[in-house]
């Protein structure tokens, strides 16, 4: 099965930027729809962004539209989440998700994003 590893999290000031990466092993990500989710302790995991396996369709949560951009690099077997104009509300553990044609889902371990005000 595919293994996903997120990276790029860290501490950033409000208004700053970070780019998260999700690299897959075991399978090529070109066969998977990909997504980013985030979760704060005590809250339910929240959808952030998703991209079809072809990369032709991208979806964003209303809360991040215009600020976050998802992209895919099949050669590196990696997807990215570019986050701009970060707000305190964006602080969370960000998880990478892969979904196959049978709608099986696979998750990474998450990477922490902390936003200082």
Secondary structure, 3 states (H helix, E strand, C coil): CCEEEEECCEEEECCCCEEEEEEEECCCHHHCEEEEEEECCCCCCEEEEEECCCCCCEEECCCCCCCEEEEEEHHHCEEEEEECCCCHHHCEEEEEEEECCCCCEEECCCEEEEEEC
